[in-house]
């Protein structure tokens, strides 16, 4: 069993406390799923408008199938009451729920985004083996500096196994 990190526990408790005792109706349902061993890489979500009848028994059947057939995945359903969420529009209110779930998934990997709890010591996370070190985003690039041209935006096409069309003889 994997022992969750302190920031992960704090994030999960914050989400649990924000949704505990929630009374009212549900306007949207957000289904979030990801692999427990790689939550950030595999984070996916789907939003359903309950008012329009988008959340059907087929969604519940799919969630049950995912839970039974793929036990390595964690599936969460969050009910969204627009009256209780912060944001100017419905999209922003639903987005705040998705953001909380993404932050909780990041905390499972030891990555804390945004404000932290005062006095909490957060460890830095080394990149996984085989991945390049993260770019420094805290300092802006000097004026006039380039990022090595546009080759990083448009990498060259691979020669193999890219399929190459060729003329075929006709009988």
C-alpha positions as CSV (number, residue, x, y, z in Angstrom):
1,X,0.0,0.0,0.0
2,X,1.3,3.4,-0.9
3,X,1.6,5.9,1.9
4,X,0.3,9.3,0.8
5,X,2.4,12.4,1.4
6,X,1.4,15.0,3.9
7,X,0.5,17.6,1.2
8,X,-1.6,14.9,-0.4
9,X,-3.5,14.2,2.8
10,X,-4.0,17.9,3.4
11,X,-5.4,18.4,-0.1
12,X,-7.7,15.4,0.2
13,X,-8.9,16.6,3.6
14,X,-9.6,20.0,2.3
15,X,-11.7,18.6,-0.5
16,X,-13.6,16.3,1.9
17,X,-14.3,19.2,4.3
18,X,-15.5,21.4,1.5
19,X,-18.0,18.8,0.3
20,X,-18.9,17.3,3.7
21,X,-22.4,18.2,4.8
22,X,-23.2,19.7,1.4
23,X,-26.9,20.0,1.1
24,X,-28.8,21.3,-1.8
25,X,-29.3,20.2,-5.4
26,X,-26.9,19.1,-7.9
27,X,-26.5,21.1,-11.1
28,X,-23.5,19.3,-12.6
29,X,-21.6,16.1,-11.9
30,X,-17.9,15.9,-12.7
31,X,-16.4,12.5,-13.1
32,X,-12.6,12.4,-12.6
33,X,-10.5,9.3,-13.2
34,X,-6.7,8.6,-13.2
35,X,-4.2,5.8,-12.5
36,X,-3.2,5.8,-8.9
37,X,0.5,5.4,-9.7
38,X,0.6,8.2,-12.3
39,X,-2.2,10.7,-11.4
40,X,-1.0,13.7,-13.3
41,X,-0.1,11.9,-16.5
42,X,-3.4,10.1,-16.7
43,X,-5.8,12.7,-15.2
44,X,-9.1,12.8,-17.1
45,X,-12.5,14.3,-16.4
46,X,-16.0,14.6,-17.9
47,X,-18.6,17.1,-17.0
48,X,-22.3,16.2,-17.1
49,X,-25.1,18.8,-16.8
50,X,-27.7,17.1,-14.6
51,X,-30.3,19.8,-15.4
52,X,-30.2,18.7,-19.1
53,X,-30.3,15.0,-18.2
54,X,-26.8,14.3,-19.4
55,X,-25.9,12.1,-16.4
56,X,-27.7,8.8,-17.1
57,X,-27.6,5.3,-15.8
58,X,-25.2,4.5,-18.6
59,X,-22.6,6.8,-16.9
60,X,-23.1,4.9,-13.6
61,X,-22.6,1.6,-15.5
62,X,-19.4,2.9,-17.2
63,X,-18.1,4.0,-13.8
64,X,-18.8,0.6,-12.3
65,X,-17.1,-1.1,-15.2
66,X,-14.1,1.1,-14.8
67,X,-13.9,0.4,-11.1
68,X,-14.2,-3.4,-11.5
69,X,-12.2,-4.0,-14.7
70,X,-9.5,-1.4,-14.1
71,X,-8.7,-1.4,-10.3
72,X,-5.5,0.6,-10.9
73,X,-7.7,3.6,-11.6
74,X,-9.3,5.9,-9.1
75,X,-12.7,7.2,-10.1
76,X,-14.4,10.1,-8.3
77,X,-17.7,11.7,-8.8
78,X,-18.1,15.3,-7.6
79,X,-21.5,16.9,-7.4
80,X,-21.5,20.6,-8.2
81,X,-24.1,23.0,-6.7
82,X,-23.6,26.3,-8.6
83,X,-24.9,28.3,-5.7
84,X,-22.1,27.0,-3.5
85,X,-19.2,27.4,-5.9
86,X,-17.1,30.5,-6.6
87,X,-16.9,32.0,-10.1
88,X,-18.7,34.5,-12.3
89,X,-20.0,31.9,-14.9
90,X,-21.2,28.4,-14.8
91,X,-18.0,27.3,-16.6
92,X,-15.8,28.9,-14.1
93,X,-17.7,27.4,-11.2
94,X,-17.4,23.9,-12.7
95,X,-13.8,24.6,-13.5
96,X,-13.0,25.4,-9.9
97,X,-14.2,21.8,-9.0
98,X,-12.0,20.4,-11.7
99,X,-9.1,22.5,-10.5
100,X,-9.5,21.2,-6.9
101,X,-9.4,17.6,-8.2
102,X,-6.3,18.3,-10.3
103,X,-4.6,19.8,-7.3
104,X,-5.5,16.8,-5.2
105,X,-4.0,14.5,-7.9
106,X,-0.9,16.6,-8.0
107,X,-0.6,16.4,-4.2
108,X,-0.6,12.6,-4.5
109,X,2.7,12.9,-6.4
110,X,4.0,15.4,-3.8
111,X,3.5,18.5,-5.9
112,X,1.7,21.3,-4.2
113,X,0.3,24.1,-6.4
114,X,-0.5,27.5,-5.0
115,X,-0.7,28.4,-1.4
116,X,0.5,26.0,1.2
117,X,-0.4,25.6,4.9
118,X,1.8,27.8,7.1
119,X,4.6,25.9,8.7
120,X,4.3,22.9,6.3
121,X,7.6,21.8,4.9
122,X,7.1,20.7,1.3
123,X,9.8,18.6,-0.4
124,X,10.9,19.3,-3.9
125,X,10.1,16.5,-6.4
126,X,12.9,15.3,-8.6
127,X,11.9,14.5,-12.2
128,X,11.3,10.9,-13.0
129,X,14.1,9.0,-14.6
130,X,14.3,9.4,-18.3
131,X,12.5,12.8,-18.3
132,X,14.3,16.1,-18.8
133,X,14.6,18.5,-15.9
134,X,11.8,21.0,-15.7
135,X,12.4,24.4,-17.2
136,X,12.9,27.3,-14.9
137,X,9.9,29.5,-15.1
138,X,10.7,31.8,-12.2
139,X,13.1,34.0,-14.2
140,X,12.1,35.6,-17.5
141,X,14.3,35.1,-20.5
142,X,16.6,38.1,-21.2
143,X,15.4,40.5,-23.8
144,X,16.4,39.4,-27.3
145,X,17.1,35.8,-26.2
146,X,15.8,33.1,-28.4
147,X,14.7,29.6,-27.5
148,X,16.7,27.9,-30.2
149,X,14.5,28.7,-33.1
150,X,11.2,27.2,-33.9
151,X,12.5,23.6,-34.2
152,X,11.1,22.8,-30.8
153,X,7.7,23.8,-32.0
154,X,7.9,21.9,-35.3
155,X,10.1,18.9,-34.8
156,X,11.3,17.1,-37.9
157,X,9.1,14.3,-39.2
158,X,10.4,10.8,-38.2
159,X,11.5,8.7,-41.1
160,X,10.4,5.5,-39.5
161,X,7.7,4.1,-38.7
162,X,5.9,6.9,-40.4
163,X,3.9,5.3,-43.2
164,X,5.0,6.4,-46.7
165,X,2.5,6.1,-49.5
166,X,3.8,4.4,-52.6
167,X,2.2,3.7,-56.0
168,X,0.9,0.2,-56.3
169,X,0.7,-1.7,-59.5
170,X,-2.8,-2.3,-60.7
171,X,-3.6,-5.7,-62.3
